[in-house]
């Protein structure tokens, strides 16, 4: 979602408007039918198409939505970059994969290369786009705020990992996080900045779930669909205006993902602690070796030097008093 027409989040994207110059649907793709989605493919992607269809058919219902959603979807496996650009309008950055187009009830995934979807499994990607389309079908015709659209898709898909929240605190401390002054986030095109914006939106939806659970989310979505207003549904369900929610959300993010959370969840912290302990052990051992060396230096030797001198003199006299090969007794 760049501006109002294109929305993108890390590897999963959503196009709010249909792309131009689409390929004829029936002319070039073969289709694997399914109860809620049919999967189109070209070339040698038939087995992958069957696998994707079976995976989506086996997904559990989306939280807060009717069990029948989404439905009537078409998923395209683009065989090459030209086909991918044609189906998506060519607006997808090179690190993006998986595009949802709600106006067409369509998902597009690449069937080529391995440079897309960095850090995303295909299962996570498919669940994410599936959640996008389910939400848009339930709220058909309504304007969905960017932060809620992406936050819901990631939370509902099971891809949101709260342990990643420590990155928000680090970003806040370094001044690299998107501002919290508004829930309307302008999604950047570069991967690192988009990732932070995504984390922020995910915590907003996480906060709603923490306040009322999935039942509260279902009631909120039903009221939103009924009254046709996000603000009114939020106020009627949670007793908050949008401004109050934003302030409470800020407090939640800072408390939930503060430095204590960073310390307790960061693998970097535990690695640093392990290295510090290893360093302490090495320093202690070195000090022990130095102390032992000093103690040994202060102890008297096992054979003092004057013992060695006397024995050496006696041995010299004996050797001088007897000719070679003759002992004193023989003399």
Order of alpha helices (4+ residues) and beta strands (2+ residues): beta-beta-alpha-beta-beta-alpha-beta-alpha-beta-beta-alpha-alpha-alpha-alpha-alpha-alpha-alpha-alpha-alpha
